Amino acid sequence: MVAILAFGGLTNGYAQEEEEEEEEVLPVGSMAPDFTLEDINGQPLSLESLRGKYLVLDFWGSWCGWCIKGIPEMKRYYQKYKGKMEILGMDCNDSKAKWKRAVAEYELPWKHVYVPKRSDVYDDYLISGFPTKIIISPEGKVVDTVIGEDPRFYEMLDKLLR
């Protein structure tokens, strides 16, 4: 008989305090790095082409439970501020088929691009977790980055777009 014991968060039998590290994000006020990626219809879409209104880059994946959990609120805010902002869904770590199926299944009405696994976009935007939402000003500057499904993201949208 073999017994397997798991000690999550224990080192040498002692509880280890977890230090919460601040995630590295793009500096507020910096220019958002430009990119051109394939949209859901197979056409090239550049970040620069979306200037002129607030833009949310939503790094997500169909495999990400928190991303999916946040969809109803994202839809509500998309409708609430339609015309004042755009959302660009940045699919991450899905196959193209799974990505397209998820966009259709969850009826996501905003623009979408596919981010290939070897894309520089992950590094350029310092993506360390999912979902990550980056708010970009009409001039193309970073306003805020929110990692995870956090009410602070929606509070920031209300503050900017009311």
Secondary structure as the mmCIF struct_conf table of DSSP 4:
data_model
#
loop_
_struct_conf.conf_type_id
_struct_conf.id
_struct_conf.beg_label_comp_id
_struct_conf.beg_label_asym_id
_struct_conf.beg_label_seq_id
_struct_conf.end_label_comp_id
_struct_conf.end_label_asym_id
_struct_conf.end_label_seq_id
TURN_TY1_P TURN_TY1_P1 GLY A 8 GLY A 9
STRN STRN1 LEU A 10 THR A 11
TURN_TY1_P TURN_TY1_P2 ASN A 12 GLY A 13
STRN STRN2 TYR A 14 ALA A 15
HELX_LH_PP_P HELX_LH_PP_P1 GLU A 17 GLU A 24
HELX_LH_PP_P HELX_LH_PP_P2 LEU A 26 PRO A 27
TURN_TY1_P TURN_TY1_P3 VAL A 28 GLY A 29
BEND BEND1 SER A 30 SER A 30
STRN STRN3 MET A 31 MET A 31
HELX_LH_PP_P HELX_LH_PP_P3 ALA A 32 ASP A 34
STRN STRN4 THR A 36 ASP A 39
TURN_TY1_P TURN_TY1_P4 ILE A 40 ASN A 41
BEND BEND2 GLY A 42 GLY A 42
STRN STRN5 PRO A 44 SER A 46
BEND BEND3 LEU A 47 LEU A 47
HELX_RH_3T_P HELX_RH_3T_P1 GLU A 48 LEU A 50
TURN_TY1_P TURN_TY1_P5 ARG A 51 GLY A 52
BEND BEND4 LYS A 53 LYS A 53
STRN STRN6 TYR A 54 TRP A 60
TURN_TY1_P TURN_TY1_P6 SER A 62 TRP A 63
HELX_RH_AL_P HELX_RH_AL_P1 GLY A 65 LYS A 69
TURN_TY1_P TURN_TY1_P7 GLY A 70 GLY A 70
HELX_RH_AL_P HELX_RH_AL_P2 ILE A 71 LYS A 80
TURN_TY1_P TURN_TY1_P8 TYR A 81 TYR A 81
STRN STRN7 LYS A 82 LYS A 82
TURN_TY1_P TURN_TY1_P9 GLY A 83 LYS A 84
STRN STRN8 MET A 85 CYS A 92
BEND BEND5 ASN A 93 ASN A 93
HELX_RH_AL_P HELX_RH_AL_P3 LYS A 96 GLU A 105
TURN_TY1_P TURN_TY1_P10 TYR A 106 GLU A 107
BEND BEND6 TRP A 110 TRP A 110
STRN STRN9 LYS A 111 VAL A 115
TURN_TY1_P TURN_TY1_P11 LYS A 117 ARG A 118
TURN_TY1_P TURN_TY1_P12 ASP A 120 ASP A 120
HELX_RH_AL_P HELX_RH_AL_P4 VAL A 121 ASP A 124
TURN_TY1_P TURN_TY1_P13 TYR A 125 LEU A 126
BEND BEND7 GLY A 129 PRO A 131
STRN STRN10 THR A 132 ILE A 136
TURN_TY1_P TURN_TY1_P14 PRO A 138 GLU A 139
BEND BEND8 GLY A 140 GLY A 140
STRN STRN11 LYS A 141 LYS A 141
STRN STRN12 VAL A 142 ILE A 147
BEND BEND9 GLY A 148 GLU A 149
HELX_RH_AL_P HELX_RH_AL_P5 PRO A 151 LEU A 161
#
